[in-house]
Structure formats: C-alpha cells, structure tokens
Amino acid sequence: MTALIEVSDVSKAFGGVIANQEISLDVPEGRITGLIGPNGSGKTTLFNSIVGFHPIDSGSILFEGQEISKLRVQQIARLGLLRTFQQTRIYSNMNCVDNMLISLSHRNESFGDMFATYPPEVADRAESLLEFVGLYSKRRLISGDLSFGQQKLLEFAMALMNEPKVLLLDEPTAGINPTLINGLIDRLKRANQELGVTLFVIEHNMPVIMGLAEHIYCLANGQLLAQGPPEEIQNDQRVIDAYLGGHIQTGDS
C-alpha cells in the first residue's frame, strides 16, 4: 500500500504553545483516512502544515515521496494536494458555475487569467461535478443564497474541479442539517471510489468518521494518542478518556 502523504516527527509551536509534537502518520493512496481528537488537539494545525499554510518547526512531510514542508500553498496545490475548511470559502456573489470556474483558475492559472473565457469542455465539467454533488438544479443560483450544507457541497465540488490526488476535508459535516449528512457521506465515498480521490478527513461526528474512514488517527494535546481501524479506536480507553468525560457516542441518539 503506497502512502501518498508521509508525516514524520512533525512539530509546530506558536509562541510557547505546542500545537503539534513529533507527529508521524501516513495517508495511503486510494483510501479514506480519519483524524479525530478533542478541540485544541492540533488537528487543523496539522492540516495547515501539510498544505503549506505555515512552516513546520521540525520533521518532514512527503507527498508522493517529495518533501513539501518548504513549499508554498500554490506549489503544493499544483502537485494535487488540496483542502477544504470548517467555514466554507466560496464566492458568495457569484453563481455556482462561476464558483467552479474561478476555483480552477486558482490552481492552474495566474490572477489575470481568472476572468478569461473558458472552453466549453471546462464548463461542462463544472456542471457535471455540480450534478455529482447534487447541485445541478441550483447551478445558476447565487452561491450566497444556498444553505450552509449546500455551500459545503459546492466547496467540495470546487475542490474536485481541480482533480486532486488527495483532498483534506476539515469537518465536512459540521453545521449541516442531520438529514443531509448521509447524502454528503455517500458523495465522499463516491469521490473516493469512482473518481479515485484519496481522502484525509477531520471529523468530530463519531458515527460519521467510524463509518467513513478505514484507518483513524487520534490526537490529544498536540500528540498522537492512538491509531487503528475504527472498531479499535472507538473501544480504545485512551481515546474514550480524551472525549467528553470518557464517552464516545458511536450511534444515533
């Protein structure tokens, strides 16, 4: 099994606060890998380090065997490594199709090309991916008028527009109506299985991540606490103790 991302002994501090301390993990090609942990455990900091938002203090981050810890965000994105955010980053005054087109420019073109005319096949791909995430009927609507859950689906489609090899998803179900979560999970699995996108997912919703990821890493206090398949993680006493007074909810309530 080939690891697309290899994090080795990565540490990151902000002033005197250690956010990540000697963390090592692998994200294998073609799989869905989970990252969990209480608030403040260092999950988002690790994601930010992987995609180049801030330099690490020590350690190594390889992507397809290449050291990327010194590269800028755009350089890493061009290699095929992208992420989404807890709060959506869309262009709220543009319609969904235009959001898709301008997101493609961010990876492959210069700022001056952002408003260039796109060939028909690019627009067709944008509409096809909007259909893939269930937003085709809303493709001409202003994205700021979409629900928060629909905006997250749009951001997901915008990332897929760039044909990533690996997509890092930061709490994809946060803030989404519970009735829509199963549909989002289905699309994440389809992106992995049908489009061949490797996924690395931060998620606080335990039933979601346990049913989605094949292997899960758990952080606590900036350190790697545990790792393993979902059935092991949800029964690991160290993980249980790290969450909400010693209880992980793994089913619906």
C-alpha positions in Angstrom: 0.0 0.0 0.0 1.6 3.3 -1.2 1.5 6.2 1.2 0.8 9.5 -0.7 1.3 11.6 2.4 4.1 10.7 4.9 4.3 12.9 8.0 7.4 12.1 10.1 8.1 13.6 13.6 6.4 16.9 12.7 6.3 19.6 15.4 4.8 23.1 15.3 4.5 25.7 18.1 3.0 29.1 18.2 5.0 31.1 20.7 5.2 29.0 23.8 2.2 26.9 22.8 3.0 23.5 21.2 0.3 22.7 18.7 1.9 19.5 17.3 4.6 17.5 18.9 6.5 14.8 16.9 3.5 13.6 15.0 4.0 10.7 12.5 1.3 9.3 10.2 0.7 8.0 6.7 -2.2 8.6 4.3 -2.3 5.6 1.9 -3.3 6.0 -1.7 -6.9 5.3 -2.6 -8.1 5.1 0.9 -10.1 7.3 3.4 -8.1 8.1 6.5 -9.6 9.8 9.5 -8.2 12.3 12.0 -10.0 12.9 15.3 -9.4 14.5 18.6 -10.9 16.9 21.1 -11.0 20.6 20.4 -7.5 22.1 20.6 -5.7 18.8 20.0 -3.8 20.1 16.9 -5.8 18.6 14.0 -6.3 21.7 12.0 -2.7 22.8 12.7 -1.5 19.6 11.2 -3.7 20.0 8.1 -2.4 23.6 7.7 1.2 22.3 7.9 0.5 19.6 5.3 -0.9 22.0 2.7 1.7 24.7 3.3 -0.3 27.4 5.3 2.5 27.7 7.8 6.0 26.2 8.1 6.7 23.3 10.5 9.4 23.7 13.1 10.9 20.3 12.6 10.2 17.0 11.0 9.3 16.0 7.4 6.2 16.0 5.2 6.4 14.0 2.0 3.9 13.9 -0.8 4.5 11.1 -3.3 8.0 10.9 -1.9 8.7 14.6 -2.4 9.5 16.9 0.6 6.8 19.6 0.6 7.3 21.2 4.0 9.1 24.2 2.5 6.8 24.7 -0.4 4.1 27.4 -0.7 0.3 26.6 -0.8 0.0 27.1 -4.5 3.0 24.9 -5.2 1.5 22.1 -3.1 -1.9 22.5 -4.7 -0.3 22.1 -8.2 1.0 18.7 -7.1 -2.5 17.6 -6.4 -2.9 18.2 -2.7 -5.9 20.4 -1.7 -8.0 21.0 1.4 -11.5 22.4 2.4 -12.2 24.3 5.5 -14.6 24.2 8.5 -16.1 27.5 7.3 -16.8 27.5 3.6 -14.7 29.6 1.2 -16.8 30.3 -1.7 -17.5 33.5 -3.8 -20.9 34.3 -2.4 -21.8 36.9 -5.0 -21.2 34.5 -7.9 -23.4 31.7 -9.1 -22.3 28.1 -8.6 -20.9 27.5 -12.1 -18.8 30.7 -11.9 -17.5 29.5 -8.5 -16.4 26.3 -10.1 -14.6 28.0 -13.0 -12.8 30.6 -10.8 -11.7 27.8 -8.4 -9.9 26.1 -11.4 -8.0 29.3 -12.1 -6.6 29.4 -8.6 -4.7 26.3 -9.1 -3.6 26.4 -12.7 -3.5 30.0 -13.8 -2.3 33.5 -12.9 -4.6 36.1 -11.4 -5.0 37.7 -14.8 -6.5 34.5 -16.2 -9.2 34.3 -13.5 -11.7 36.2 -15.8 -10.7 34.6 -19.1 -13.1 32.7 -21.3 -13.3 29.0 -20.5 -13.6 26.4 -23.3 -16.9 24.5 -23.4 -15.5 21.3 -22.0 -14.4 23.1 -18.8 -17.9 24.5 -18.3 -19.3 21.0 -19.0 -17.0 19.5 -16.3 -18.2 22.2 -13.9 -21.8 21.3 -14.5 -21.1 17.6 -14.3 -19.5 17.9 -10.9 -22.3 20.1 -9.6 -24.6 17.2 -10.7 -22.3 14.8 -8.9 -22.7 16.7 -5.6 -26.5 17.2 -6.1 -26.4 20.9 -7.0 -27.1 20.8 -10.7 -30.6 22.3 -10.4 -29.0 25.2 -8.4 -26.1 25.8 -10.7 -27.2 29.3 -11.8 -28.2 30.4 -8.3 -26.0 32.9 -6.4 -24.0 30.7 -4.0 -24.6 33.1 -1.1 -28.3 32.1 -1.3 -27.6 28.4 -0.8 -27.9 26.8 2.6 -24.8 26.2 4.6 -24.8 22.5 3.7 -25.2 23.3 0.1 -22.3 25.7 0.3 -20.2 22.9 1.7 -21.2 20.7 -1.2 -20.2 23.5 -3.6 -16.8 23.9 -1.9 -16.4 20.1 -2.3 -17.2 20.3 -6.0 -14.8 23.2 -6.4 -12.0 21.1 -4.9 -12.9 18.2 -7.2 -12.8 20.6 -10.2 -9.0 20.7 -9.7 -8.8 16.9 -10.0 -6.9 16.5 -6.7 -4.9 13.3 -5.9 -5.6 13.9 -2.2 -8.3 16.0 -0.6 -8.1 17.1 3.1 -11.5 17.7 4.5 -11.8 19.7 7.7 -15.1 18.7 9.4 -17.2 18.2 6.3 -20.4 17.6 8.2 -20.1 20.4 10.7 -23.1 22.7 10.6 -25.0 20.5 8.1 -28.6 19.5 8.7 -28.5 15.9 10.0 -30.9 14.8 7.3 -28.4 15.8 4.7 -25.3 14.2 6.2 -25.9 10.7 4.7 -26.0 12.2 1.3 -22.7 14.0 1.8 -21.1 10.8 3.2 -22.3 9.0 0.1 -20.7 11.6 -2.2 -17.4 11.5 -0.3 -17.3 7.7 -0.7 -18.2 8.0 -4.4 -15.4 10.6 -4.9 -13.0 8.1 -3.4 -14.2 5.1 -5.2 -15.4 6.5 -8.6 -13.1 9.5 -9.0 -10.1 7.9 -7.3 -9.6 10.8 -4.8 -7.7 9.8 -1.6 -9.4 11.5 1.4 -7.9 12.6 4.7 -10.8 13.7 6.9 -11.0 15.6 10.2 -14.4 14.9 11.8 -16.0 15.4 15.2 -19.1 13.4 14.4 -18.0 10.0 15.6 -20.7 7.9 13.8 -19.7 9.6 10.6 -16.0 9.0 10.8 -16.4 5.5 12.1 -18.5 4.6 9.1 -16.3 6.5 6.6 -12.7 6.0 7.4 -10.7 2.8 7.1 -8.0 3.9 9.4 -8.2 6.6 12.1 -5.6 8.7 13.9 -6.4 10.4 17.2 -4.6 13.4 18.5 -4.7 14.8 22.1 -2.8 17.7 23.4 -0.8 18.0 20.2 0.4 14.4 20.3 -0.6 11.2 18.5 -2.7 9.3 21.1 -3.8 6.3 19.1 -4.3 4.9 15.6 -6.0 1.9 14.1 -9.2 0.7 12.4 -12.5 2.3 13.6 -13.5 -0.7 15.7 -10.3 -0.5 17.7 -10.3 3.3 18.0 -13.9 3.5 19.4 -13.0 1.0 22.0 -9.6 2.4 23.0 -9.8 3.6 26.6 -7.3 6.4 25.9 -9.5 7.7 23.1 -12.6 7.4 25.2 -11.0 9.3 28.1 -9.9 12.1 25.8 -13.5 12.8 24.8 -16.2 14.5 26.8 -15.8 12.9 30.2 -14.9 9.4 28.9 -17.7 8.7 26.4 -17.7 8.4 22.7 -21.1 8.2 21.1 -20.9 5.8 18.1 -24.6 5.5 17.3 -27.6 7.7 16.7 -29.4 9.3 19.6 
